[in-house]
Amino acid sequence: MCRSIKTLRPPALPEEATEEEIRAAALQFVRKVSGFRAPAAHNQEVFDRAVDEIAGATAGLLDGLEIRGAVRKP
């Protein structure tokens, strides 16, 4: 996979991942899958939508993970 996507869950990150970190990982994923670093103007909308959807799915995943031995914040 893409080496520049870092692990966003504890204990790899001492704190919860920020929205910015989640979006950066989603962007790297879309770039890798699409093969485009920056899409052409006619593909920009679908590219951005994919980043938004993946960022949302990633946030949901991180919120739902149970990390054993870690203290969950309310």
N, C-alpha and C positions, 0 to 999 in steps of 0.2 A: 504494500500500500504506500501511501505518501509519507515519507519520512518526516516531513515538516509538520504533520499533524501530531500534536502532543496529547498525552493522556490528560483528560480533564477531570478525573475523579480522585478523591483522596485514596491513598496517601500520596499519589503523585503530585497533587497540588495540596498545599496545606490548608487553603481556604476553598470555598465553593468557586467554581469557574464563573468568570464574569460573562456578561452578554457579549462583550467584545471578543473574548477568547473563544466562545462558542461560535460566533459568526466567522471568525478567522479560520477556524477548523472547517466549518461548512464551506467556506469559499475555496479552501485548498482541496477539499473533496470534489467539488464541482469542477474546478480546474483540471484535476487529475482525470476524472471520468469523461469530461467533454473533450479534453485535449487542447483546450484553449486557455491561455493565460488571461486574455481579455477578449471577450466576444465581439464580433462585428456588430454594428448598430442594429441590424435586423434580427440579431439573436439576443440582444441585451435584456429584453423583457423576460424571456424564458430562462435565461441564465440567472437573473436576479431572483426570479420566483423560486427557482430550484434552491438557491442559497437560503432564502427565507424559510422554505419548507424543511430543509435539512437542519437549519439552526433550531427551528421549533421542535423537530423530532429529537434532536440532541438534547435540548433543554428538558424535554419530557422524560427522556431516558435517564438523564442525570438526577432529576428530581425523584424518579421512581426506584432507583437503585438502592438496595440495602447493603451497606458496607459493614460487614461484621467487624466488631471491635472499634468502630468509629462512633463518636458521639454525634447524633443527629440534631441539627438545629431545628427548633419548632417552626 
